[in-house]
Amino acid sequence: MYRIGEFSEMTGLTKETLRYYAQIELLQPVFVEPRNKYSYYDNNSFLVARLLVYLRRFDFSIQEMLMVVHDRSLDELEEILKEKKVALRQRIADTEAIIMEIDTFLEMEE
């Protein structure tokens, strides 16, 4: 078992993030010492934490992460990731269109 500080270093999640994830029931410690309130995590927690790191990197909201962790199978996760990929590509296209509009506007000013 890993105390929160050690687990934070292992996962790249801050202690504050881990406490928040526990509060919203996204990633709860496997054990909390009643006397000193120290939180402990295990290897299964590590796997969930790594998944959460990836989901945040993939631009998932907290609500989406909760849905994946609590309600979805791996097959559904694959489908959700494909949908997220399409949405991100659309956002890139929209951003590129805005950049082109800015360039056009700047050329008019010259």
Phi, psi and omega in degrees: 000150185239133173288162189302321180297314178295318180295323177300313179296322181293323188262339185084003176268136179291161176299322179297319178296317179298319178295319178296314179300323177293318181299320181267007178063036175272316177214104182260146175298152178283340181206139172237121180295119184299326184288316186242000178065018176293137179263140179234141181237158179238188182295325176296321176300322180299317180297318178295318180299318179297320176299316180296321177300315179295317181298319177296318178297328179276012174072030175281141174283168176300317180300317179295321179295318177300317180298315181296313185291322187261331193240354191241151173269173178295325177297318178293324177299319178300317180294318178298318179296321177296318178296319179298321180298316178298316180297320179293320177297321178295319178297321177298314180298317179297318179294318177297323177295320178295319179299318178296321177296319178297315178301316179298316179298316180295324178293325179293329182285340185280000000 
